């Protein structure tokens, strides 16, 4: 796990001021430390970014805390305007600050969790159950490609490495122990003979708690499934409060599935009476209630952040800055492409799965000098656990509110078609507007690894974001698509030099060219302007 100390209080937390808060802290201190014990409180530092042009500051602030990127490096300390549009008195602001600090402390309490995976160096045996026939056989893929992706997941974890890989045929992937009796015995003998192996990654979506326990007893090492590994990667890469809360929400099914085993283990050790302190509740009932309360609090905190994002999003739309959402399979090069389009040196792509977990916004401009915001989204993955998809659906709502979607594909990957299918399936699950899906641009990335490649089909372009190939053609296509999607047009307007028209156009539109006519005391101005802004211009300055 990233830095921090186990159970340490977050630096800078506000002191408890009221009696109610003292009681809350007391309850937290004396609460029995059962299987829901505190986890690391440290959080990786957000990157710092260079100052933005003034024209983008207000637009980026419209995403605000908990929205795309949290933008802590840019305006992380600012809050958006009040919902009623009025500034509050100092006392009201202090009260609001106190409420926000209390909410943040409550949310930090919700994020105390046990580690999902063991710390330190792990030498992993990767076991992939291969289904060669029947309805459970995967389509559009092969076993070696699935193994390669599973190995990439393991390598994403600090200190973890794959020292042995086994592709094991099975006719019964839905059985309790995955494999038939004879195959399981052979597999157990092989794993027991690998003295250097400290853990097994079984490449299946989910293992039930009894299955996991039985396999660990047979193989003599810890066993992890795809859900646990992906969830741990999500937890490590979550930066903003919203992303961390979404990961905590996704973990609840795993905690519930482990509850019966924990209760059985406590009961097997003679862990006291069936009921706790005469409350009439069993240990199982108490823990179920704790989990239910935790889920309600997490959903309430997420709803609070979602309302803030929606309010700030409405403010951003009133300013009419176009938004381009960049989506794609994990590690397809989305962040590298955004860096190439914006020239933002602070954007640091990483060659690993789920390097981007928080939605971030980056300022750029089109060839016509129209400002635009590029939104970098979480990467998709085939067989992504359902609870993770549900938890992050709220974050991906920002895609639905964008003006254009750019789908980035890694054309050098052997499973490129399967990855495309996974992304499109996830986008359809978000119930995006039909016109938004129909206007989506498809960018074939990493074509420097495919000499002579020429894309086929409309709204499809080939680029190498890393090498800078094909970017000019992509920018031109982006400009055309954004202007169409946002109802903007290019106009030439004659304005009086002595009047406020030119200043107004600089503020509300994108001025491309100004030709001054001194003898007429006027200027011909070429602008990119939306229909709504042009209507305001004609109303304010009738001819």
N, C-alpha and C positions, 0 to 999 in steps of 0.2 A: 504493500500500500504506500501511496505517497506520504511525504513527511508528516510529522505531528507526533504526539505522545498519546499513549492509550489512556482514554478517559480524561485527558487534560481539558480544562476550561478554555474556550476560545478567547484569544487576547483581545482586549478592548471591549469586552462585554460590560454593559452598564451594571452598576451595583443595584441590588434589590432595595427599593425605596419604601414600599408600602407594606402594611401588615399582610395583605393578601399575597403579595409577592414573596414575603418571608415564609409564609405557610407553604407556598408552592415549592420554594427551595428546600424547605424542611422535608416535605413529602418526597421530593426527588432524592434527598440524601438518605432517608431511612427506608426507602422502598426495597423490598427483598431483591437481591441480585440473583434472580433465577437465570433461565437461559437467555433472557433478553438483557444482556449486560452491555455497558457502554462500549462504543467503538472509537476509533481515532477521531479526534476533533480537528486536526490540522487540515488545511485546504491548500492546494497548490496556488501559488500567486498568479493572479491574472496578468497577462502580458501588458506592457505599456506601449502605447502607440503614439506616433507623432501628431502634432496639432493638425486639426482638420481645417480646410478652408471654411471661412465664416458662413458661406452659403449652405454648408452641409450640417452645421452644428445643430440647428433647430430640428432638421429632419431626422438626424440620427438620434437626438434626444427623444424624439417621438416614439422610438422603440422602448426606451426607458429601462429601469431596473426590472429584471425578471423577463424582459422581452428579448429580442435577438441580441445575443452577445453580452447582455447586461451592460456593455459599453463602459465598464468600470474604468478602463484606462483612459477614456475620453471625457466622459462627464459623469463618472460613477457616483459622485457625491451629490448630484443635483436631483431634484424631484420635479416631476412634471407639474404643469399648472393645476390649480384646483378645478374640480369638476364644474363648479359654478362660475369659473372664470374670474374670481375675485381673490385678491391677496388677503390672507388672514392677519389678525393682530398677533403681536408677539406671544401673548399668553396662549392663544389658540395654536400657534405653531409649536410652542414648547410641548403642549399637550399632545399634539400630533406626533412629535418626535418621540415622546415617551411611549405612546401607543405602538409606534413602529419598532422601537427597541424591545418592547415586551413581546411583540409578535415574533421578532427575529429570535429572541431567546427561546420562545416556545418551539419555534421551528428547529432550532439547533438541538433541543431536547429530543425531538422526534427523530433526528438523524443519528442518534447514538445506537450503534449496531455492532454486533459481533462480526469478526472477519469471516468472509465466505470461504477463502482459501488460505492455506498455511503460508506464513511468511518465510522468507529466505529462499535459498536455492532448491529447486526441485528438478529431478531428472525423470522425465515422463515417458511412459510407454503409451503410445497412441494406438488404440484398438478401434478399427472401423468395421462395423457389421455390414457386409455387402449382400444385398438382396438381388439375386440374378434373374428372378422371374416372379410372376404374380402381380397382383394389383399394388403391392407395396414397393415395387421396383421404381426408383426415381427416373424421371424423364429428363431428356436434354442434358444429361451429365454422365460422368463416368466415375468409378471409384477413386482413381488416382487424383482427379480434380477435387473431389470432396476431401480426400486426405490432405491435399495441399492447403486447402482453406482451413481445415482443422489445425494443421501444424502452424499456420500463420496466427491463428488465435492464441495458441500456446506461447509462441515467440513474442506476442504482444505483452505478456506478463513479465515483469522484471525478475530476472534470475531463473526463469523457467526455460527448459530446453527439451526437445524430443530426442531421446537416445535410442528408441526402438519403435518401429511402426509395424503393425500387423493388420492385414486386411483379411477378415475372417468371414467366410460364407455362412449365411443363415437362411433357413426356410421359414423361421418363426420369429420375426422381429418383434411381434406383439406379445410374445410369451413373457412370463414374469422374469426369467433370467436371460432373455434375448436369444440365447443359443440353445441348441439341442443338448441332451445329456452328454453324448460322446464328444461333441465339439467343445463343450464347456470344460470337460475334464482335460482335454489336450491343451486348451488355452491356459488353464490353471497351471498345468505342469510347466509350460513355457515361461509364464510370468514369474512363478516361484523360482525358476532357475536364473532369473536376471537379478543378480545381487545389487547392481547399481541403480535399479529403478526404485524411486521413492513414491511414485503416484501413477495412477492410470487415468487417462482421459478417454472415456468411452464415448465415441462420436454419435450419440443419440440425443434427441431433443430434451427428454426428461427421464430421469430415473425415479421411481417411487422410493420412499424411504426404506421399506423392507427389502427391496431389490438391492439398493445401494449397500445396506448393512450386510446382506448375505454375500455379495460379491467381495466386499472388503474383508470379510472373514475368510473367504476362500483364497483370495489372492495375497493377503497379508499386507496390503498397502491401501492408502486412501484412494477412492474412486470418485471421479467428477464427471458430470454430464455437460452437454453443450450449454444448457440454461445457466448453470452455475458459473461457468467460465465467462460467458458473455456478460452476465450480470455483474461479475467482479470487474471486468474491463469497463463497463459503463460506470460503475461506482468510482473507479480510479480517474476516469476522464471527465466526470461531471464537475463543472466549475461554478455555475450560477446556482442560486438557491432553488430556482424552479427545477433545474435538471436534477439536483441532488434529491429533492422531494419526489420527483417522478421515479427515480431509481428506488427510493425507499418504498414507494407504493408498489413497484413491480416485485419487490422482495417478499411481500406479505404472503403470497401463495406458497413460497418456499418455507417460510416460517411455520405456516399452518400445517404443511405436510410433515414437518419435523416434530410437531408438537406431540403426537402420539408416542413417538419413540422416546422423547424426553420424559414424558409421563411414565412410560413403562420402565425406563431406567431408574427414575426416582423411586417408583413402587418396588422395583426389584431389590433396591438397597434398604428397604424398610423405612422409607422416607416419611414416617409419621402417620397420623390418622388420615382418614379419607377426606375429611373436611378441615378447613383452615380456620383455626381460632374461633370455632363455634359460629362461623358466618353462615353456615348452611351451603357454602359453595365448595365444590371439590377443586383440587389443584388444576385439573383440566378446564373447568368452567372459569376459574379466575384468569388463566392464561388466554382463553378464548375471548374473554371480555376485554383484557388488556389489548389484544390485537385488534379487536373491533373498535375500541376507543382510538387506538393509534391510527387506524385507517380513516376514521371520520375526521380526525384532526388534520391528517395529511391532505385529504380531499378539500377540507375547508381552507387550508393554507394555499393550496394550488388554485382554488377558485378565487381567492383574494388576489393572487398574482395575475390570474387570467383577466380579471376585471380591470386591473391597472393597465395591462397590455392592450386591452380593447379600447380603453379610453385614450391612451397615447397613440394607438393606431388611427383612431378617428382624427386626432390632431394632425398626424402625419398626412393623412389623405386630404385634409383641408388645404395643406400646403402643396399638394399635387406633385410630390416627387415620385417619379416612377420607381417601382420595385421589381427587381428581377430575382426570382428564387432559383438557385442552382441546386439541383438534386442529382442523385445517382447512387450506385452501389458503393459500399464502403471501399475506400482506397482506390477510387477510380480517377482521382486527380481534380476534384472539385475546388479544393482550397488553392492548389497550384494555378488553376485557371483563373480564379478570382484575383490572385496576386498578379498574374500577367495582364489582366484587363484593367486593374486599378493602379498598378505600380506601387502598391502599398508595401513598403519594406518591412513593416511590422508583422505582416502575415507570414507565418512560418509553417509551411506544410510539413507533415511527418509521414514517413512511409510505414504506416502501420494501420491496422483495422481500428475503426471507431476513434480516430484521432480527433475528429470533430464530433462532439456530443451536444454542445450548446449551440443554438441558432445564433449566428453573428451577422451583423450588418456592416458593409464596407462601402465607402463613398467612391464613386467613379464618375466618369462622364463619357458620353457618346462622341463620335467624330464631329457632330454638329454642336458640340459643347453643351448639350443638354445634361444637367446633373441626373444621376441615377444611383440607386442603392442596390448593391448586390447582396443577397441573403444566402449565407452558407449554412446548409442544413445537415442534420444527422444522416450518416450513410445507412443504406439499407443492407439487408443480409438475407439470403435464402434460409428458410427454416428458422427465422427469428421467432423466439418464444412469444406466444400470443399476449401474455400479460405485459411484456415489454412494449409491444405495438400499442396496446391500449393506453399504457402509462404515458407514452410520448405523443399520442394523437393530439393533445392540446398544444404542444410545441409546434407541431406541423400545421396547425391552423394558420400560421403565418403564410404558408404556401398558398392557401386558398384566397388570401387577401392580396396576393401579388398581382402585378399586371402581366407578367410573362414568366413562363417556366423554361429553364434550360436543363435538359437531361444529358448529363455527361456520362459517356460510356468508355470503358477501357477496351479498345478494340484489339489490344495485344493479348487479352486474357482468353484462354481456350473456352471458357464458359460465358462468353460475352452475351450470347443470346439468352441463356438462362438468367443471367443477371438483369438483362433488360426486362424479361418477363416478371421477375420479382419486384422490380421498381414500379413497373406499370400497375401490377396488381395492388401494391401498397397505395399508390396514388388514387386508384379507383376506390379503394376502401375509405379514403378521406372524403369522398363525395364532392369532389371538386367540380366547379361549374364546367359545363360542356365546352363553351368557347375557350376557356383557359386551357383545357386539355388539347383541344383541336389546334390551337396556335403554338403548341409547345415546340421548341427547337431541340433537335437532337445533335449533340456534339460528339463526334468520334475522336477521342483523345488517344495520345501515345502512338500516332501514326508514324512517328520517326522509327518505330520498331517494325513497321510494315512498308518497306519501300515500294513505291508505285501504287499505293492504295488510293482508289477514287470512290467516294461514297455514292450510293445510289438512293434515289427517292427525294421528295420535296422536303424542305426545311431540315436538311441534313448537311452538316459541314464537318470537314476533317481538319484537326489541329494537333499540334504538339505543344501543350501549354508550357512544358519545361524548356523546349527549344525555341519557342516563339513562332512556330510554323503555322500559317493559316489564320493568324489572329486578325489581320486587317480585313479579310473577307468576313470573319465572324463579327467584328465590330460593325461593319456595314449592314449585315443582316440583322444584328441586334437593334440598330438604329431604326431600320425600316419596321421591324416588328413592334418595337416600343411605341413609335409614333402612331401606328395603326391601333394598337391596343388601348392607348390612352386618349384617342380622339384629338391628337395634336396635328397641326398643320403648319406649313411654312408660308409666311405672308410678308409682303412688302407694304409698309405703312409710312405715310408722310406725316411728320409731326413738326410743330413749331418749336424752334430752339428756345424761345423765351418762356415756353410753358412747361408744365410738369409731366407731359406725356412721356418723354424719353426716360426720365427717372422712374416713372411708373412701370414702363416696359422692362427696364433693367431689373426691377424688383419682382415682377409677377410673371415674366416670360424669359425666354433665352434669346438674348440679342446676338445675332451672328455677324451683322455688318451694319455700319453706319456711314452713309455717304452724305456729307454736309453740303448744302447749297447756300453759300453765304449771301448771294444776291437776293434769294427768296426768304432768308431768315428761317430756313427749315432744313430738314434732313430726311432722307429716305432710309428707313430702318428695316432690315431683314430680320425677322424674328420667328422663333418656333413658339407657338402659343396654343393653349387648349381652347376648345370651344367655349367653355365657361369663362375663362379669363378674357377671351376676345369679346364676349358679350358684355362683361363689366367695363372693358375699355371703351366700347362704343357708347355705353350708357353714361360713363363719366365724361367722355370727350366726344360729344356728337359733332359730326362734320358740319 
